[in-house]
Amino acid sequence: MPIALLNGRVLRGKALVEGLCVLIADGRILAVVPEADPRCHSATPRDLGGRMLLPGFIDIQVNGGGGVLFNEAPTVQAIRQIGRAHRRFGTTGFLPTLISTDLEVVAQAIAAAREALAAGVPGVLGIHLEGPFLNVERKGVHDPAKLRELDTSAMGLLTSLSSGITVVTLAPEMTTPHSIRQLADAGVLVSAGHTNATHAQIVEALHHGLRGFTHLFNAMSPLTSREPGVVGAALEDDSSWCGVIADGEHIAPAVLRLAMRCKPLNRFMLVTDAMASVGTGTRSFRLQGRKITVSGSVCLDEDGRLAGSNIDMASCVRNAIALLGLPLAEAVRMASLYPAQFLGLAHELGRIEPGYRANLVLADDGLNVLETWIDGQPARDR
């Protein structure tokens, strides 16, 4: 029997609309109709108590959560635990993210993602491989011993996930435009990150299938007066997507506000770059043998370098409103519709519309998540 979600404020377009009934069945949204519609009365009712019903958040960069790092445990169980931790904060779709490591571990992680997709682990959409094809000059906390150039020997591995989405973050200068085109033609979403490329190199990569930029401003050549760098190329190009970590520390809010004046807002996506600490009270953990310490919403290595974040998607949405001055609907789209568009899934995720997957978030006015649905299956957290 269909479920009727009633007495909520449903985000449709740019507005929260009252008096609507969202009917869901078999994992999909059947209809969005007035509450007086007869179909609502013949379904199982669920009173939303006047709270906000939002599209589920999609996070394309999730290193860990719930005490687990994907690098330390590239397994189905780790993916499940990470997804469970982030679901509490409204993430109903995510890419478990593996940072630079040996290709044998990359193969294990891809196999785990394949198995998780086949098993229907809630929320998993594929995998994000952040490296190891990065530039040591912009390595951040990536282990320099793991970094390498991308050549044809790894191409088969990177294109081996036949189901789900594969995102690969690479430094374009560490490979060739031809290799980028090969990945793009095989369906891999190529993103530039941890790169010291010139503006000209990025423009060439964009012409060969580069689709986006990983954690814009962080670990990439900056915009300067005579060399626009990666940042300048990213902001100049209207068609590519930029992931941004809205924690107020990875990027100064004023800088991010300026960036959002340079290209369409619908090309910016909120990402967490979350580490194992999210959803726990832990203050430190280990990454590839190094101690990582939690400091507010960021994580730091032993030398004080940024090492991912301790932030969740609901907090990113709140920050987009409070720090960037965005309206609620736009902040939510940056966490739902725009990443869905980047992933090529906007035909079924990112909106509350008939035919879409029933991936939904119930939140109060403070954007505290009260309940989520993934493919129509509910989970209450408060």
Secondary structure, 3 states (H helix, E strand, C coil): CCEEEEEEEEEECCEEEEEEEEEEECCEEEEEEECCCHHHHCCEEEECCCCEEEECEEEEEECEECCEECCCCCCHHHHHHHHHHHHCCCEEEEEEEEECCCHHHHHHHHHHHHHHHHHCCCCECEEEEECCCCCHHHCCCCCHHHCCCCCHHHHHHHCCCCCCEEEEEECHHHCCHHHHHHHHHCCCEEEECCECCCHHHHHHHHHCCEEEECCCCCCECCCCCCCCHHHHHHHHCCCCEEEECCCCCCCCHHHHHHHCCCCCHHHEEECCCECCCCCCCCCEEEECCEEEEEECCEEECCCCCEEEECCCHHHHHHHHHHCCCCCHHHHHHHHCHHHHHHHCCCCCCCCCCCCCECCEEEECCCCCEEEEEECCEEEECC
